[in-house]
Amino acid sequence: MRVPQFDLRAQTEKLGPELLEALRQVLYSGAYVQGAPIEELQKAMAAFFSAPQAVACSSGTDALLVSLMALDVGPGDEVITTPFSFFATLGVVLRLGAKPVLVDIDEPTFNIDPKLIEAAITPKTKAFVPVHLYGQCADMEPILALSKKYSIPVIEDCAQSLGATYPFSKGTAGKAAVGKAGAMGELGCISFYPSKNLGALGDAGMVLSTDDALGKKVAMLRNHGQSERYIHPLVGGNFRMDGFQAAVLNVKLKYLDGWIARRQQIATRYGEALTQLGVLAKGVVLPARVYQGKTGDTMDHVFHQYVIRAQDRNELKATLESKGVGCGIYYPVPFHHQPCWTSRYGTSWSFPQTEKAAAECLALPIYPELSDEQVDIVATSIAEHYSIQS
């Protein structure tokens, strides 16, 4: 049985009638840009995150870009972030003429190591951009403490972590016991790329704001800096979401909790099967579900990706693909090895944990429609690679 890494058609087929009806309504309404579906989605997402404001925009990348613009990031400014993420996290900073300051990752989670951030802060630091990679939050409590200490705002890149939660220590001032990815810093950026846990039928994104004034500024910037028709106090851009994508997301949002629960079930099954098959003795490392709170709560990983580590990653990938099992590498080339980085900042950079992750990480198939039988096939195929008899 072939096991694809993703199967977007399976979800679309199940929701076909609902999606077609939602698209039909937009088609005949004539409201293709902005309009009622956008307002409905923004209201629903603000409620989902308990955030004062949610601003729909054209992509996750543009969500990051307009968030940095709202903080007036530009030439001469520095933005602290991770070297291990999708390129958009780096690209938006460079696009504004600012300097990315990279901080190595924490080995178990693949997320930025908060213990290394303070040493990277300078008078030019304008923002922190932690990435909640693969569906698990970065360690936000110390990051937010640094944000408060140095008055540096936080933009959460939660493109892969919609629905993830983070447990704060008991008594953390101004914070609920559990925070939601995207609603802990000043701004949170969501991607609705089709393969995400909540995916559109094309590019779409959203900015969440816990600061009402900042959220209103984002809303202006995503529409050419316009405050009212033909009045432009700011110079923004065209970062608007179209009504068709909003209509699709409004249909899908009500299924999100169930889809996340299924991803977590699949992750548990992978963990149990791979452990029982003995592949951990061969050096395979399973995704960490890190406890970081003191209230009895645990980190809620939503498993946008199920990423294992293997020292022979490339050979394992080749074996799986030869057996019809889809898999991927996120991400093989860290930011400090990208040509657009080295041409600006040279090659004398070393982020050991990032480089180790780039050499070892492998994403296995995971999506809500994946069957238990397919999960077992993947696990058995990994065991067979290591000549383990199931």
TAZICOR-V477302 format. One record per backbone hydrogen bond with DSSP energy under -0.5 kcal/mol. NH is the residue of the N-H (numbers start at 1). CO is the residue of the C=O. If there is no record, write none. Layout:
# TAZICOR-V477302
NH/CO  NH/CO
This chain:
# TAZICOR-V477302
3/324  4/2  10/7  11/7  12/8  13/9  14/10  15/11  16/12  16/13  19/15  20/16  21/17  22/18  23/19  24/20  25/21  26/22  27/23  28/24  29/25  30/26  32/30  34/241  39/35  40/36  41/37  42/38  43/39  44/40  45/41  46/42  47/43  48/44  49/45  50/46  51/46  53/209  55/207  56/54  57/205  58/239  63/59  64/60  65/61  66/62  67/63  68/64  69/65  70/66  71/67  72/69  73/68  76/97  77/74  78/124  79/99  80/127  81/101  82/129  83/103  85/83  89/86  90/87  91/87  92/88  93/90  94/90  95/91  96/92  97/94  98/93  99/77  100/98  101/79  102/100  103/81  106/111  110/106  113/104  114/112  116/113  117/114  118/114  120/117  121/117  121/118  125/122  126/78  127/78  128/153  129/80  132/157  133/131  135/132  136/133  140/138  143/139  144/140  145/141  146/142  147/143  148/144  149/145  150/146  151/147  152/147  153/126  153/151  155/128  156/154  156/187  157/130  157/155  158/156  158/189  161/158  164/161  165/300  166/179  168/166  168/177  172/169  175/172  179/166  181/164  183/180  186/154  187/154  188/208  189/156  190/188  190/206  192/204  196/193  200/192  205/57  206/190  207/55  208/188  209/53  210/186  211/186  212/210  215/211  216/212  217/213  218/214  219/215  220/216  221/217  222/218  223/220  224/221  224/237  225/220  226/220  226/223  227/231  228/231  231/228  232/230  233/225  233/231  234/225  236/234  237/221  239/222  239/237  243/32  246/242  247/243  248/244  249/245  250/246  251/247  252/248  253/249  254/250  254/251  255/252  256/252  256/253  259/255  260/256  261/257  262/258  263/259  264/260  265/261  266/262  267/263  268/264  269/265  270/266  271/267  272/268  273/269  274/270  275/271  276/272  277/273  278/274  278/275  279/274  280/274  281/278  282/279  283/280  284/279  285/309  288/108  290/288  292/290  293/297  294/168  299/290  300/165  301/299  302/135  304/134  305/134  306/364  307/305  308/306  308/362  309/285  310/360  313/310  316/312  317/313  318/314  319/315  320/316  321/317  322/318  323/319  323/320  324/321  325/320  326/3  326/324  328/363  330/328  332/329  334/332  335/83  337/334  338/335  341/338  342/338  343/339  344/341  345/341  346/342  349/347  355/351  356/352  357/353  358/354  359/355  360/356  361/357  362/308  363/328  364/306  364/362  365/326  366/5  370/367  375/371  376/372  377/373  378/374  379/375  380/376  381/377  382/378  383/379  384/380  385/381  386/382  387/384  388/383  389/387  390/388
